Amino acid sequence: MEVLVMAGQLILGLSILVGLHELGHLLAAKAFGMRVEQYYIGFPPKIWSFKRGETEYGVGAIPLGGFVKISGMIDESLDTTHTNTEPLPYEFRAKPAWQRLIVMLGGIIVNVIVGILIFVVLAYKNGNTYLAAKDAKYGIVAYDLAKSIGLQTGDKIVKVNGRTITDFNEIRGSDVILGDNSTYTVERNGKLIDIDIPNDFIDKLADKKNAGQFIDPVEPFKVREVAPGQPADKAGLEAGDVITSVNGKPVRFYHEFVDLVKPLKNKPITLGINRNGQAKSLNLTTTEDGTIGFYAEFLLPVTKEDYTFGQAISIGTEKAFSVVYDNIKGFGKIFRGEVSASKALSGPIGIAQNLFGGIWVWDRFWTVTGLLSMALAFMNALPIPALDGGHATILGYEIISGRKPSDRFLEGAQRVGMVILLGLMAFAIFNDVFKAVF
């Protein structure tokens, strides 16, 4: 069921974004009097279509893209039958270069607008709920990856790159992970020390074995919900119980509980609990994964900040463009060899697993869709032939130089671009499968 939910979210999100992206091209083309022959969401074979006016609108069976076919344009279809005739007034090639440039940028512009709108609406609707750095009073849980750079459980991170933090999540922010020569200033045993973060740290963080295992706040907790049929449920654990010990060893924080129970796979254990002020003990056997089957409620106070619509516009826009900045910084690290492409890049399988997840939560769905909208805008803007950015680069050359490249050159560039894109897609899908299996 989780696989279907992940696939459903990915297909819906991409269909929305691709449909709107191609609509940007279509509207711009029609605005300049160009004939649009086809508008498709998804790639062939065709599932359904209808024709209105000069344009066929349809849905393809492969939901990982889409296209708009504009008369007189050498595109991914590599249709060159028109190149031996004089341009007709309604053809793409007959229009001024500046109009063709706007048409090629239309999809990117729409994706940027959609990404901004999604983040603005989410900011206005949800505000910002976060753990204030001052409220993380017990410090951090340092997992193995954090320990490898010199952090310790109980450290209090007070500054990032010399700047005092207010939100605990700033510790794990892109400015730190994707930055260069980043540092933490840590309070340990009453002293302040600086800890350097290696520039290739993201390569280790991207490793599957380190997923979600870097830094967490040290959190007191109680039982929020017990999973039916699990050992905790069978032993009589209830919502609201506070676990105070495991096999006689005291427990105060959630990471202490996990550290004690996780190694005891399929083992009998005794839990000490506090239920409404009364001490009780429960006997149970852990699962083969070293869990007992309950959801924790963390007890550190969270801060809720609501935004006016004006504030939401500013914050949502900033968050949308931060996706682009992060992509630029990420590609920079790949090109400098600080992170391997196999760990950093994901295809459709990786996106579905790592971003959407197996539970349909609408806020998360729209957040990921907003991220993908900005990422698609960035990727399409790259100057690779066959992408919008490649077409725009060639048109920019034409506008500046006053010389139009030959149809033979355009056809060759399109072929090269298609080979590059198909190679990248094959790499991403194979990489997703490899990471999922190994």
ZIDA-V147444 format. One record per helix or strand of 2 or more residues. SS is the DSSP state (2 for helix, 1 for strand). FROM is the first residue (numbers start at 1). LEN is the number of residues. If there is no record, write none. Layout:
# ZIDA-V147444
SS/FROM/LEN, SS/FROM/LEN
This chain:
# ZIDA-V147444
2/2/30, 1/36/17, 1/55/16, 2/81/4, 2/92/3, 2/97/30, 1/128/3, 2/133/3, 1/140/3, 2/144/4, 1/156/5, 1/163/2, 2/168/5, 2/174/4, 1/182/7, 1/191/7, 2/201/5, 2/208/3, 1/215/3, 1/220/7, 2/231/5, 1/242/5, 1/249/2, 2/254/8, 1/268/8, 1/278/8, 1/294/5, 1/303/3, 2/309/27, 2/341/4, 2/348/9, 2/362/20, 2/388/14, 2/407/31
